[in-house]
Amino acid sequence: MEGIHKLEDTIEGWLKSFPHLPANWRKWLAENVWWLVLIGVILSAIGTLIIVMAVITAMAWVGTATTYLAANGVNVVQSYTGLWYVASIISAVLLVVTIIIEAMAISPLKVLNRKGWDLMFIAYLIGIVSSVISAVLQMELFNLIGAAIGAVIGAYFLFEIRSYFKQVAVVKK
């Protein structure tokens, strides 16, 4: 966790020169981020299920078509490399991990507990790693640029509300 806190401080230093949202906007966002995350988790979970079902269906259709064409003497060339499959699997696994972490953050975010913000920061980092891995494995420069822009925007909003989340002291009995 120490390394993550050093990374937080580094990112916060990069963002110091950015203009800040008005204080009342930051406060509103901090107090309401929990339900925004809840909506995001629900939509992401539904979207993930739809994507998984669509990929399975598409693979079945492609497999059926390939088998039919090959059986009728048509030379079928596979257009996707193994890296595409690897990138897709890694992205899907990291997406599920991100959804789980964000779901765990909802309750602490609701009471402005620092644990919720920390979980959102970890989900943010996993999202960046997923985007970079996907862009590199698929050799897509524009995806890498998009990941960088998304990372800056995500960090901006995440760090705008950071000060509203306080560490809760653990009381030992």
C-alpha positions in Angstrom: 0.0 0.0 0.0 3.0 2.3 0.6 3.8 2.3 -3.1 0.3 3.2 -4.0 0.3 6.1 -1.6 3.5 7.4 -3.2 1.9 7.1 -6.6 -1.1 9.0 -5.3 1.2 11.8 -4.1 3.0 11.8 -7.5 -0.2 12.1 -9.5 -1.5 14.8 -7.2 1.7 16.7 -7.8 1.1 16.5 -11.6 -2.5 17.8 -11.2 -1.7 20.8 -8.9 -1.4 23.2 -11.8 -4.8 22.1 -13.3 -7.7 24.4 -12.6 -10.0 23.2 -9.9 -13.8 22.7 -10.0 -15.7 25.1 -7.8 -15.8 23.9 -4.1 -19.6 23.3 -4.1 -19.2 21.1 -7.3 -16.4 19.1 -5.6 -18.5 18.7 -2.5 -21.5 17.6 -4.4 -19.4 15.1 -6.4 -17.8 13.7 -3.3 -21.2 13.2 -1.6 -22.8 11.7 -4.6 -20.0 9.6 -6.2 -21.3 6.5 -4.4 -24.5 6.3 -6.5 -22.7 7.3 -9.7 -20.4 4.3 -9.0 -23.4 2.1 -8.2 -25.0 3.0 -11.6 -21.6 2.4 -13.3 -21.2 -1.0 -11.6 -24.7 -2.1 -12.6 -24.3 -0.9 -16.2 -20.8 -2.5 -16.5 -22.0 -5.8 -15.1 -24.9 -5.9 -17.6 -22.6 -4.8 -20.4 -20.0 -7.4 -19.5 -22.7 -10.2 -19.6 -23.9 -8.9 -23.0 -20.4 -8.8 -24.4 -19.6 -12.3 -23.2 -22.8 -13.6 -24.7 -22.1 -11.8 -28.0 -18.5 -13.1 -28.2 -19.7 -16.7 -27.6 -22.4 -16.3 -30.2 -20.0 -14.8 -32.7 -17.4 -17.5 -32.1 -20.1 -20.1 -32.7 -21.2 -18.5 -36.0 -17.6 -18.0 -37.2 -16.8 -21.6 -36.3 -19.9 -22.9 -38.1 -19.2 -20.8 -41.2 -15.6 -21.8 -41.2 -16.4 -25.5 -40.9 -19.1 -25.3 -43.6 -16.8 -23.4 -46.0 -13.9 -25.7 -45.4 -16.1 -28.8 -45.9 -17.1 -27.4 -49.3 -13.6 -26.8 -50.5 -13.2 -23.1 -49.8 -9.8 -22.1 -48.4 -10.5 -20.2 -45.1 -7.9 -17.9 -43.8 -8.0 -16.8 -40.1 -7.8 -13.1 -39.8 -7.3 -12.7 -36.1 -4.0 -13.4 -34.4 -3.6 -15.1 -31.0 -2.7 -11.7 -29.5 -6.2 -10.4 -30.2 -7.6 -13.3 -28.1 -5.1 -12.8 -25.4 -5.9 -9.1 -25.2 -9.6 -9.8 -25.1 -9.3 -12.3 -22.3 -7.0 -10.0 -20.3 -9.3 -7.1 -20.8 -12.4 -9.1 -19.7 -10.7 -10.4 -16.6 -9.5 -6.9 -15.6 -12.9 -5.5 -16.3 -14.5 -8.0 -13.9 -11.9 -7.3 -11.3 -12.6 -3.5 -11.7 -16.3 -4.1 -11.3 -15.8 -6.1 -8.1 -13.5 -3.4 -6.6 -15.9 -0.6 -7.5 -18.8 -2.5 -6.0 -16.7 -2.9 -2.8 -16.1 0.9 -2.8 -19.8 1.9 -2.8 -20.5 1.6 1.0 -17.3 3.4 2.1 -17.9 6.1 -0.5 -21.4 6.7 0.8 -20.0 7.6 4.3 -17.0 9.5 2.8 -14.5 6.9 4.1 -11.0 7.1 2.7 -11.2 3.3 2.0 -13.8 4.0 -0.7 -11.6 6.5 -2.4 -8.6 4.2 -2.2 -10.6 1.4 -3.8 -11.6 3.7 -6.6 -8.0 4.7 -7.1 -7.0 1.0 -7.4 -9.9 0.5 -9.9 -8.6 3.5 -11.8 -5.1 2.0 -11.9 -6.4 -1.4 -13.1 -8.3 0.4 -15.8 -5.2 2.1 -17.0 -3.2 -1.2 -17.0 -6.0 -2.9 -18.9 -6.1 -0.1 -21.6 -2.4 -0.1 -22.0 -2.1 -3.9 -22.3 -5.0 -4.0 -24.8 -3.5 -1.2 -26.9 0.0 -2.8 -26.9 -1.1 -6.3 -27.7 -3.4 -5.1 -30.5 -0.8 -2.6 -31.7 -3.2 0.2 -31.7 -1.6 3.6 -31.3 -4.9 5.5 -31.1 -6.1 3.3 -28.3 -3.0 4.1 -26.4 -3.6 7.8 -26.9 -7.2 7.4 -25.9 -6.1 5.5 -22.7 -3.7 8.4 -21.8 -6.5 11.0 -22.3 -8.9 8.9 -20.3 -6.3 8.4 -17.5 -5.8 12.2 -17.2 -9.5 12.9 -17.1 -10.1 10.1 -14.6 -7.3 11.3 -12.4 -8.6 14.9 -12.5 -12.0 14.0 -11.2 -10.8 11.4 -8.7 -8.3 13.8 -7.2 -10.7 16.7 -7.1 -12.7 14.9 -4.5 -9.9 13.2 -2.6 -9.8 15.7 0.3 -13.4 15.0 1.2 -12.6 11.4 2.1 -11.3 10.9 5.6 -9.5 7.9 7.2 -11.7 6.3 9.8 -9.9 5.5 13.0 -10.1 1.8 14.1 -11.2 1.5 17.7 -9.7 -1.5 19.5 -11.6 -3.0 22.4 
